[in-house]
Amino acid sequence: MIVMVFSACSKDDSSNETKDESKNKSEKTAAIESANNKYLSKVDVDYSFNFAKSLEEFKSNEKLGYRPAGSEAEIKTGNKIFEEMKKIGLTEVTRDEFTVDTWEFEKADMKYTDENGKEHLFVLGGYQTNFDTKGFKEFEVVYAGKGTKNDLAGLDVKGKLVIVDINQREEWWVNYPAYQAHVKDAAAVIVVQEGGYSEVDSNALNAQDICGPDDAPVFSMSQNDAEVLKKSISASKTGSYKVNFDAKSVVEFDGKTYNYYGKIIGKDPESYIILSAHYDSYFAGFQDDNAAIALMLGIAKGLVDSGYQPEKTIIFNALAAEEWGVSNTRYDWSTGAYNQIFNIHPEWVGKAVANINFELPAYEHTTMDEIRSVYELKNYLENFAKNVPSVNGVYEEGISIVSPLRTWSDDFSFSLAGVPALRNDFQDSDFMRSHYHSQFDNEETYNEKAFLFHHNLYGLLTMYYDQTAVVPLDFTVRLNALKKSINQDIFDQIDVSSDKLVSEVDKVIGYAKKVNDEVNKINESYQKALNDGDDHAAKKLYAESRQLNKVLLETFKVAQDQLVKLTWEDEPIFPHEHSQNNIENISLSIESLKKGDINTALDEYLWRIDNNWYAYDFDKEVFNYFTDYVLNQPADRLMWGAGRIVGHEDLYDPINSLIKKRGQKNAEVSKELKILNKALEDEKQILKSSVEQEYSSVKAIGEMLTKLN
């Protein structure tokens, strides 16, 4: 790999060099170092901060903010970004229209007089559902605990507002209690976060993607407001309390919104580096994602102002509808990015060597800054990260590179399409539990040093990519991860051999190492030519490496298509891991039941199988609804999740049967064992077919790489 030296942070390791060697090294790095320093000198975080704040101008809800998919606020904000792109000097600034389900959340205000005659006015947050009271309307409110089937049993909720406590990290997503109340004819559900999200303050509201239908309405209430209202409900003899509710939340299907991009055109107009961030938001959305849009434009402005002349064309892409954009699907986020790369500009695939995506970048999430990337970029980024200039007082432990990508942001859609992607990571921080998707995501969270660090890091990374002739994809990282993910004990238990797969993986790792050597050699020579100002040599190397670059990107696309699957919790896995996990937990469940231990089977193992944790607490109608909408929807509704689930074991009936038998002495469980044994046999077959598919995919990757040796 090429290692660039930045004067701002490089250590003095020249003690063993002669003066001539040291001078020669300095001359070789002078051109790139000069370009880097010019960029760093033009970074203006005040510009970026002020632009981030200015994005709060347009809002759907005057009291809370919100700039959701297809809303007037989102479209006006997009137009503002469009004009800013032109203002800072980007060229070919373009507005791309696409179809989206739209959401306008205008208001959700509740007023009532409590049992002591005191008047209260509560402002509620919203979710992407339909509910329009057309002014204040009287409702009865009831409290339903967690909103499970047991909590609602015997409770009259028809036409009423139902308050539900929720912890979406440790229990279930909001769509389940919402739909559970919906099938009982509730008017709407009001969720109160008791943990997991919005922990920053008891006045915090929350918003998330709904992952459900538009006709099961949901709103969000703070803990403090809920405590007041619950007290009134508890004091009531009827178990309910009358309130006046004025809400307007409107979802419409097949509307329009827009993505925007501008360019710095390079010497090769048909080779792209894509920087991206989304501009829709909940509440004020300072970190998520105003600051990210501002970071992206701050980098663009810094590059333009420094006079940087790129080798490749750099695209700055502002994306709509990241938080939500398609109703009634498990995969209702990253809609703008999915449409951009799969439907609007599929021709970017094969031309784009990287997507650098930004999320929540003006906050120090951990003391070691994380770049999350696809496996193939890990080694490349680790070399780059060694030389990023530090900023005193932030990220004292440096930078770590983590893989694979997760599904929570737009980079995942780009990577599935075939564009090697990365992002500044944010998911493993306390911010996600405290401020994320609440009204407390505001400028008070701003960390100027973290913002500066990310301007420096990602501006320099953009230039680093630009000075690379061949896309630096190292397939050994993914292949080693595939090998490591094999649980040999499970394979041995069911007599499935991994030998053939592992042997092929090892063989292809050998091919990949040879390709890596060739890529590194070309990139080192290319960088030397650029440093020496030898345009003729640089152009020759670049032209001669186009086929190598093309095949590497095609190979990456095959790896994404064939080796990236999802769990029912949206975590990326290798194909065999789905059945491997199920076999382990089904087997342990069977073992426990044979010992007469129903509790261990229920509490330790059965809930770990696919989405069966929802079978414990919700009606079968609810469980089936949210299973079927993954397995039986068209690809255009599932988007980036289409075809990524390997299978499903429906254990609703045995789980609920076993729940009824808890505590029974010598309970008869032969019926449940029969179902589980059948599931085990089915999963064995899925594992066998997954391993065969993986073998074929790895072999195909090897065949593509051998053409390059």
C-alpha positions in Angstrom: 0.0 0.0 0.0 1.0 3.6 -0.5 1.8 5.5 2.7 1.5 9.3 2.3 3.5 11.4 4.7 1.8 14.5 6.2 4.1 17.0 7.8 1.4 17.8 10.4 1.7 14.4 12.1 4.5 12.2 10.7 7.1 11.0 13.1 10.8 11.7 12.5 12.0 8.3 11.4 14.9 9.5 9.3 17.7 8.8 11.8 18.9 5.8 9.9 18.8 7.6 6.5 21.6 9.5 4.8 21.0 13.2 4.1 20.6 12.4 0.4 18.0 9.7 1.1 16.1 12.0 3.3 16.2 14.8 0.8 15.1 12.4 -2.0 12.2 11.3 0.1 11.2 14.9 0.8 11.3 15.7 -2.9 9.2 12.7 -3.8 6.5 13.7 -1.3 6.6 17.4 -1.9 3.8 17.7 -4.5 1.2 15.7 -2.4 2.3 17.3 0.8 1.9 20.7 -0.7 -1.6 19.8 -1.9 -2.5 18.4 1.5 -1.3 21.5 3.3 -3.1 23.8 1.0 -6.3 21.9 1.6 -5.8 21.9 5.4 -5.1 25.7 5.3 -8.5 26.3 3.6 -10.6 24.2 6.0 -13.2 26.5 7.5 -15.2 24.9 10.3 -17.0 28.2 11.0 -18.4 28.1 7.5 -19.6 24.5 8.0 -21.1 25.1 11.5 -23.0 28.1 10.2 -24.3 26.2 7.2 -25.4 23.3 9.5 -27.3 25.8 11.7 -28.9 27.4 8.6 -30.5 24.0 7.6 -32.9 24.5 10.5 -34.6 27.2 8.6 -37.3 25.0 7.0 -39.4 22.7 9.3 -42.6 20.8 9.1 -43.5 21.2 12.7 -43.1 24.7 14.0 -42.6 23.5 17.6 -40.3 20.5 17.1 -38.7 20.8 13.7 -38.8 17.7 11.5 -37.8 17.6 7.8 -39.1 14.2 6.6 -39.2 12.5 3.3 -41.0 14.4 0.5 -42.1 17.2 2.9 -42.2 20.8 1.9 -39.4 21.4 4.4 -37.2 18.7 2.9 -37.7 20.0 -0.6 -37.0 23.6 0.4 -33.9 22.5 2.3 -32.8 20.5 -0.8 -33.1 23.7 -2.9 -31.0 25.6 -0.4 -28.3 22.9 -0.7 -28.6 23.0 -4.5 -27.8 26.8 -4.5 -25.0 26.4 -1.9 -23.3 23.8 -4.1 -23.2 26.3 -7.0 -22.1 29.1 -4.7 -19.0 27.3 -3.4 -17.9 26.5 -6.9 -19.1 23.0 -7.7 -20.0 22.3 -11.3 -22.7 20.4 -13.1 -25.0 20.8 -10.0 -27.9 18.5 -10.5 -31.3 17.8 -9.0 -32.4 14.1 -9.3 -36.1 13.4 -8.8 -37.4 10.0 -7.5 -40.5 8.4 -6.2 -41.0 8.2 -2.4 -43.7 7.8 0.1 -44.0 11.3 1.7 -44.7 12.3 5.3 -45.8 15.7 6.6 -45.8 15.9 10.4 -47.4 19.3 11.3 -48.4 18.9 14.9 -49.4 16.7 17.8 -50.7 18.8 20.7 -52.6 17.4 23.7 -54.4 19.4 26.4 -56.4 18.3 29.4 -57.4 19.3 32.9 -56.2 16.9 35.5 -58.1 15.5 38.6 -57.0 18.6 40.6 -58.3 21.1 38.0 -54.8 21.9 36.7 -54.6 22.5 32.9 -51.8 20.8 30.9 -50.5 21.2 27.3 -48.3 18.5 26.0 -46.3 18.6 22.7 -45.9 15.1 21.2 -43.5 13.8 18.6 -44.6 11.8 15.6 -43.9 8.7 13.5 -44.6 8.1 9.8 -48.3 7.2 10.0 -51.6 8.8 9.1 -53.7 10.6 11.8 -55.5 13.9 11.3 -57.9 15.1 14.0 -58.8 18.3 11.9 -58.4 20.4 15.1 -58.8 19.5 18.7 -60.8 16.3 19.3 -61.8 14.6 22.5 -60.4 11.1 23.1 -60.2 8.8 26.0 -56.7 7.7 27.0 -55.8 4.4 28.6 -52.5 3.0 29.8 -51.5 -0.4 28.5 -48.1 -1.1 30.1 -45.8 -2.5 27.4 -48.6 -2.8 24.8 -48.3 -6.6 24.6 -51.2 -9.0 23.9 -51.4 -9.7 27.6 -51.3 -6.0 28.5 -54.2 -5.4 26.1 -56.2 -8.5 27.1 -59.5 -7.4 28.7 -58.6 -3.7 28.1 -61.1 -1.8 26.0 -59.0 0.3 23.6 -61.5 0.8 20.8 -61.3 4.3 19.5 -59.0 5.3 22.3 -55.5 6.6 22.6 -53.2 4.0 24.2 -50.1 4.9 26.2 -47.3 2.3 26.0 -43.9 2.2 27.6 -41.1 1.0 25.3 -37.4 0.2 25.2 -36.6 -0.4 21.5 -33.1 -1.6 22.2 -33.8 -4.3 24.8 -37.4 -5.3 23.9 -39.0 -4.7 20.6 -39.4 -2.1 17.8 -42.3 0.4 18.0 -44.3 -1.2 15.1 -45.2 -4.3 17.2 -47.1 -2.6 20.1 -48.5 -0.1 17.5 -50.0 -2.8 15.4 -51.1 -4.9 18.4 -53.3 -1.9 19.5 -54.4 -1.4 15.9 -55.8 -4.8 15.6 -57.8 -4.1 18.8 -59.2 -0.9 17.1 -57.3 1.7 19.1 -57.3 5.2 17.6 -53.6 5.6 18.1 -50.7 4.6 20.3 -48.6 7.0 22.3 -45.1 5.5 23.1 -43.0 6.6 26.0 -39.3 5.8 25.9 -38.3 4.3 29.2 -34.8 3.4 28.1 -32.7 2.6 25.1 -33.2 5.9 23.3 -33.7 9.5 24.5 -32.1 8.8 27.9 -30.6 12.3 28.0 -33.6 13.9 29.7 -37.0 13.0 31.1 -38.5 15.6 28.8 -37.0 14.0 25.7 -39.2 12.9 22.8 -38.1 10.3 20.3 -38.7 9.4 16.7 -37.6 6.4 14.7 -38.5 4.8 11.4 -41.8 3.0 11.9 -41.2 -0.2 9.9 -45.0 -0.6 9.7 -48.2 0.4 7.9 -49.5 4.0 7.7 -52.9 3.1 9.3 -51.5 2.1 12.7 -50.9 5.6 14.1 -48.1 6.3 16.7 -46.9 9.4 18.6 -44.2 10.0 21.1 -44.6 11.5 24.6 -41.9 12.4 27.2 -41.5 10.6 30.5 -42.5 13.7 32.4 -45.7 14.3 30.5 -46.6 10.6 30.6 -46.1 10.5 34.3 -48.7 13.3 34.8 -51.2 11.7 32.5 -50.8 8.2 33.9 -51.5 9.6 37.4 -54.8 11.0 36.1 -55.7 7.7 34.5 -54.8 5.8 37.7 -57.0 8.2 39.7 -60.0 7.7 37.4 -62.6 5.2 38.4 -63.0 4.1 34.7 -59.3 3.4 34.0 -59.3 6.1 31.3 -59.1 9.8 31.1 -60.5 12.4 28.6 -58.1 14.6 26.7 -58.2 16.9 23.7 -55.8 16.0 20.9 -54.9 18.1 17.9 -52.7 16.1 15.5 -51.9 16.2 11.9 -49.6 13.5 10.5 -50.0 12.7 6.8 -48.4 9.9 4.8 -49.0 9.8 1.0 -47.9 7.2 -1.4 -45.8 7.6 -4.6 -44.8 11.2 -4.1 -41.7 13.0 -5.2 -38.5 14.2 -3.6 -35.0 15.0 -4.8 -31.3 14.1 -4.4 -28.7 16.7 -5.3 -25.1 16.6 -6.3 -22.3 18.7 -7.6 -18.9 17.9 -9.0 -15.2 18.9 -9.0 -14.4 17.4 -12.4 -11.1 15.6 -12.6 -8.8 14.6 -15.5 -10.8 11.5 -15.8 -14.5 12.7 -15.9 -15.7 9.0 -15.8 -14.0 7.9 -12.6 -15.8 8.9 -9.4 -15.2 9.4 -5.7 -18.7 10.0 -4.2 -19.0 11.9 -0.9 -22.5 11.7 0.6 -24.8 12.7 3.5 -28.5 13.0 4.0 -30.5 16.1 4.6 -33.8 14.8 6.0 -34.1 14.9 9.8 -36.1 14.5 12.9 -36.4 17.5 15.2 -33.6 20.0 14.6 -31.2 17.2 13.5 -28.0 19.1 14.2 -25.8 16.1 14.3 -28.1 13.8 12.3 -27.5 15.0 9.7 -27.1 18.8 9.3 -23.5 18.7 10.4 -22.8 15.9 8.0 -24.2 17.9 5.0 -22.1 20.8 6.2 -19.0 18.6 6.6 -19.5 17.4 3.0 -19.8 20.9 1.7 -17.0 22.1 3.9 -14.7 19.5 2.3 -15.9 20.6 -1.1 -15.3 24.2 -0.4 -11.8 23.5 1.1 -10.8 21.6 -2.0 -12.1 24.2 -4.4 -10.6 27.1 -2.4 -7.2 25.4 -2.3 -7.2 25.1 -6.0 -6.9 21.3 -5.9 -7.1 19.7 -9.4 -8.3 16.1 -9.0 -7.3 13.2 -11.1 -10.8 11.7 -10.7 -14.1 13.4 -10.6 -15.3 14.1 -7.1 -19.1 14.0 -6.6 -20.8 15.6 -3.5 -24.2 14.0 -3.1 -26.9 15.3 -0.7 -29.5 12.6 -0.2 -33.1 12.8 0.7 -35.3 10.3 2.6 -32.6 8.5 4.7 -34.5 8.3 7.9 -37.6 6.9 6.2 -39.1 6.9 2.7 -41.1 3.7 2.0 -44.2 2.8 4.1 -44.9 -0.6 5.4 -41.6 -2.4 4.9 -38.9 -3.7 7.3 -36.3 -1.8 5.2 -37.9 1.7 5.2 -34.8 3.8 5.5 -31.9 4.8 3.1 -34.5 5.3 0.4 -32.7 8.2 -1.2 -29.4 6.5 -1.4 -31.0 3.3 -2.7 -32.8 5.1 -5.5 -29.7 7.2 -6.3 -27.4 4.3 -7.0 -29.8 1.5 -8.1 -32.4 3.5 -10.1 -31.2 7.0 -10.9 -27.5 6.6 -11.6 -26.8 2.8 -11.9 -24.1 3.9 -14.4 -22.0 5.1 -11.5 -21.4 1.5 -10.5 -18.1 0.4 -12.1 -17.0 4.0 -12.3 -17.2 5.0 -8.7 -14.1 3.7 -6.7 -15.5 4.9 -3.4 -18.4 6.2 -1.4 -17.5 8.2 1.7 -20.6 8.8 3.7 -21.1 11.1 6.7 -23.2 10.8 9.8 -23.2 12.7 13.1 -19.7 14.0 12.6 -19.4 17.0 15.0 -19.4 14.9 18.2 -16.6 12.8 19.8 -18.5 9.5 20.0 -15.5 7.6 21.4 -11.9 8.5 22.3 -10.8 6.4 19.3 -12.4 7.7 16.1 -13.9 4.9 14.0 -14.1 4.5 10.3 -16.5 1.7 9.4 -15.9 0.2 6.0 -16.5 -2.8 3.8 -14.0 -5.5 4.5 -12.0 -4.9 1.3 -10.9 -1.4 2.3 -9.8 -2.2 5.9 -6.1 -2.6 5.2 -6.0 0.4 2.8 -7.6 2.6 5.4 -5.4 1.4 8.2 -2.4 2.5 6.3 -4.0 5.9 5.5 -5.1 6.4 9.2 -1.5 6.2 10.4 -0.7 9.6 9.0 -3.8 11.7 9.7 -2.9 14.9 11.5 -4.1 14.9 15.1 -6.2 17.7 16.7 -5.3 18.4 20.3 -8.0 17.4 22.7 -9.9 15.0 20.6 -9.5 11.3 19.6 -6.5 10.9 21.8 -6.4 7.1 21.0 -6.2 7.7 17.2 -8.3 6.0 14.6 -9.5 2.4 14.2 -11.0 0.8 11.1 -13.9 -1.6 11.7 -15.8 -3.9 9.3 -18.2 -4.8 8.0 -20.6 -2.0 7.1 -23.9 -2.0 9.0 -27.3 -1.2 7.6 -28.1 2.0 9.5 -26.8 4.5 6.9 -26.7 5.3 3.2 -23.3 3.8 2.6 -24.8 0.3 2.9 -26.9 0.9 -0.2 -23.9 2.1 -2.1 -21.9 -0.9 -1.1 -24.6 -3.4 -2.2 -24.8 -1.7 -5.6 -21.0 -2.3 -6.0 -19.4 1.0 -4.8 -16.8 0.3 -2.0 -18.1 2.3 0.9 -17.2 3.6 4.3 -18.5 6.1 6.8 -17.5 7.9 10.0 -18.9 5.5 12.6 -21.3 6.6 15.3 -23.3 3.6 16.4 -21.3 2.4 19.4 -21.5 5.6 21.4 -23.6 6.8 24.3 -25.0 9.5 22.0 -27.2 6.8 20.4 -28.9 6.1 23.8 -29.0 9.7 24.9 -29.5 12.4 22.3 -30.1 10.5 19.0 -33.4 11.2 17.3 -34.6 13.5 20.0 -35.1 17.3 20.4 -31.8 17.3 22.3 -29.8 16.7 19.1 -29.0 20.4 18.8 -26.1 22.7 18.6 -25.3 22.1 22.3 -23.8 18.8 21.3 -21.4 20.6 18.9 -17.7 19.7 19.3 -15.6 22.0 17.2 -12.5 19.9 17.5 -14.2 16.7 16.4 -15.7 18.6 13.4 -12.2 20.0 12.5 -10.7 16.5 12.8 -13.3 15.1 10.4 -12.8 17.9 7.9 -9.1 17.1 7.9 -9.4 13.3 7.9 -12.0 13.0 5.1 -10.7 15.8 2.9 -7.3 14.1 3.0 -8.8 10.7 2.4 -10.6 12.0 -0.6 -7.3 13.2 -2.0 -5.6 9.9 -1.0 -8.2 8.0 -3.1 -7.7 10.5 -5.9 -4.0 9.7 -6.1 -4.6 6.0 -6.4 -4.7 4.5 -9.9 -6.4 1.2 -9.0 -9.2 0.7 -6.5 -7.4 -0.8 -3.5 -9.7 -3.8 -2.8 -8.2 -6.5 -0.6 -10.4 -9.5 -0.7 -8.4 -11.5 1.8 -10.1 -9.6 4.6 -13.6 -10.7 3.7 -12.4 -14.3 2.9 -10.7 -14.6 6.3 -13.8 -13.2 8.0 -15.8 -15.9 6.2 -13.5 -18.6 7.4 -13.6 -17.2 11.0 -17.4 -17.2 11.0 -17.6 -21.0 10.5 -18.6 -22.7 13.8 -16.9 -26.0 13.3 -18.7 -27.6 16.2 -22.1 -26.9 14.6 -20.9 -28.3 11.3 -19.5 -31.4 12.9 -22.7 -31.9 15.0 -24.9 -32.2 11.9 -22.2 -33.8 9.7 -21.8 -31.0 7.2 -18.3 -30.6 5.9 -16.7 -27.2 5.6 -13.5 -28.6 4.2 -14.3 -27.9 0.5 -15.3 -24.4 1.3 -12.3 -23.6 3.5 -9.9 -25.1 1.0 -11.4 -22.9 -1.8 -11.3 -19.8 0.5 -7.6 -20.5 1.2 -6.9 -20.9 -2.5 -8.6 -17.7 -3.4 -6.8 -15.8 -0.6 -3.6 -16.8 -2.3 -4.9 -15.4 -5.6 -6.0 -12.2 -3.8 -2.6 -11.7 -2.3 -0.9 -11.8 -5.7 -3.4 -9.2 -7.0 -2.7 -7.0 -3.9 1.0 -7.1 -4.8 0.3 -6.0 -8.3 -2.2 -3.3 -7.2 0.3 -1.9 -4.7 3.1 -1.9 -7.2 1.0 0.1 -9.7 -0.3 2.5 -7.1 3.2 3.2 -5.8 4.5 3.9 -9.3 1.4 6.1 -10.1 1.9 8.1 -7.0 5.6 8.6 -7.7 4.8 9.8 -11.2 2.3 12.3 -9.7 4.8 13.5 -7.2 7.5 13.9 -9.8 5.1 15.8 -12.1 5.6 13.2 -14.8 2.1 13.4 -16.4 3.1 11.1 -19.3 4.1 8.3 -16.9 1.0 8.9 -14.7 -1.4 8.8 -17.7 0.3 5.7 -19.1 0.0 3.8 -15.8 -3.6 4.9 -15.3 -4.6 3.9 -18.8 -2.9 0.5 -18.6 -4.6 -0.3 -15.3 -8.3 0.4 -16.4 -9.0 -3.3 -17.0 -7.6 -4.3 -13.6 -9.7 -1.6 -12.0 -12.8 -2.7 -13.8 -12.4 -6.4 -12.9 -11.7 -5.5 -9.2 -15.0 -3.5 -9.0 -16.9 -6.3 -10.8 -15.4 -8.8 -8.3 -16.5 -6.6 -5.4 -20.0 -6.5 -6.8 -20.1 -10.3 -6.9 -19.0 -10.5 -3.3 -21.8 -8.1 -2.3 -24.4 -9.9 -4.2 -23.4 -13.4 -3.0 -21.8 -13.1 0.4 -23.9 -10.4 2.1 -27.0 -11.5 3.9 -29.0 -10.1 6.8 -30.4 -11.4 10.1 -33.9 -10.6 11.1 -32.3 -7.8 13.2 -30.7 -6.3 10.0 -27.2 -7.3 10.9 -25.0 -8.3 7.9 -23.9 -11.9 8.0 -22.4 -14.6 5.6 -25.1 -16.9 4.1 -24.2 -19.9 6.3 -24.5 -17.9 9.5 -28.3 -17.8 9.3 -28.8 -21.6 9.6 -25.7 -22.0 11.7 -27.2 -19.8 14.4 -30.6 -21.5 14.1 -29.2 -25.0 14.3 -27.3 -24.2 17.5 -30.4 -22.7 19.2 -32.9 -25.3 18.0 -30.5 -28.1 19.1 -30.1 -26.6 22.5 -33.9 -26.1 22.8 -34.5 -29.7 22.0 -31.9 -30.8 24.5 -33.5 -28.7 27.2 -37.0 -30.0 26.5 -35.8 -33.6 26.5 -34.6 -32.9 30.1 -38.0 -31.4 31.0 -36.5 -27.9 31.2 -39.1 -25.7 29.5 -37.8 -22.5 31.1 -34.3 -22.8 29.6 -35.6 -23.6 26.2 -37.8 -20.5 26.3 -35.5 -18.1 28.1 -32.2 -19.0 26.5 -32.6 -20.4 23.1 -36.0 -20.2 21.2 -36.1 -16.4 21.1 -32.7 -16.3 19.4 -34.2 -18.0 16.3 -35.0 -15.5 13.5 -37.7 -13.1 14.6 -39.3 -15.4 17.1 -38.7 -13.1 20.1 -41.8 -11.3 19.0 -43.8 -14.6 19.3 -43.7 -14.3 23.1 -45.6 -11.1 23.5 -47.8 -10.4 20.5 -50.8 -12.0 18.8 -50.2 -14.4 15.9 -51.8 -11.9 13.5 -49.2 -9.3 14.5 -46.3 -11.8 14.3 -47.5 -13.0 10.9 -48.0 -9.5 9.5 -44.4 -8.5 10.2 -43.0 -11.8 8.9 -45.0 -11.8 5.7 -44.1 -8.2 4.8 -40.4 -9.3 4.6 -41.0 -12.6 2.8 -43.8 -11.6 0.5 -43.3 -8.1 -0.8 -41.9 -6.9 -4.1 -38.3 -5.9 -4.3 -39.1 -2.2 -4.9 -40.7 -2.1 -1.4 -37.9 -4.1 0.2 -35.1 -2.1 -1.6 -31.7 -2.9 -0.1 -33.2 -5.7 2.0 -34.6 -7.6 -0.9 -33.4 -11.2 -1.1 -31.0 -10.8 1.9 -32.9 -13.0 4.4 -31.9 -16.6 4.0 -35.0 -18.2 5.5 -37.5 -18.2 8.4 -38.5 -20.7 11.1 -42.0 -19.9 12.3 -42.0 -21.1 15.9 -45.0 -19.1 17.1 -47.2 -22.0 18.0 -44.6 -24.2 19.9 -43.3 -21.1 21.8 -46.8 -20.1 22.9 -47.7 -23.7 23.7 -44.6 -24.0 25.9 -45.4 -20.7 27.6 -48.7 -22.2 28.8 -46.8 -25.3 30.1 -44.3 -23.4 32.2 -44.3 -24.7 35.7 -46.1 -27.9 34.8 -44.5 -31.0 36.3 -43.6 -33.6 33.7 -45.2 -31.5 31.0 -45.9 -33.3 27.7 -43.8 -31.7 25.0 -43.7 -34.3 22.3 -45.7 -32.1 19.9 -43.3 -29.2 20.4 -40.3 -31.5 20.0 -41.7 -32.8 16.7 -41.9 -29.3 15.3 -38.4 -28.4 16.5 -36.9 -31.6 15.0 -38.6 -30.8 11.7 -37.2 -27.2 11.9 -33.7 -28.7 12.7 -33.8 -30.9 9.6 -34.9 -28.0 7.5 -32.1 -25.8 8.8 -29.6 -28.6 8.1 -30.6 -28.5 4.4 -30.4 -24.7 4.3 -26.9 -24.9 5.8 -25.8 -27.4 3.2 -27.2 -25.3 0.4 -25.7 -22.1 1.9 -22.2 -23.7 2.0 -22.5 -24.9 -1.5 -23.6 -21.4 -2.6 -20.7 -19.9 -0.7 -18.3 -22.3 -2.3 -19.5 -21.4 -5.8 -19.3 -17.7 -5.0 -15.8 -17.9 -3.6 -14.8 -20.0 -6.7 -16.3 -17.3 -9.0 -14.4 -14.6 -7.1 -11.2 -16.7 -7.5 -11.8 -17.1 -11.2 -12.1 -13.4 -11.7 -9.0 -12.7 -9.7 -6.9 -15.3 -11.5 -7.5 -13.4 -14.7 -5.6 -10.6 -13.2 -2.5 -12.6 -12.2 
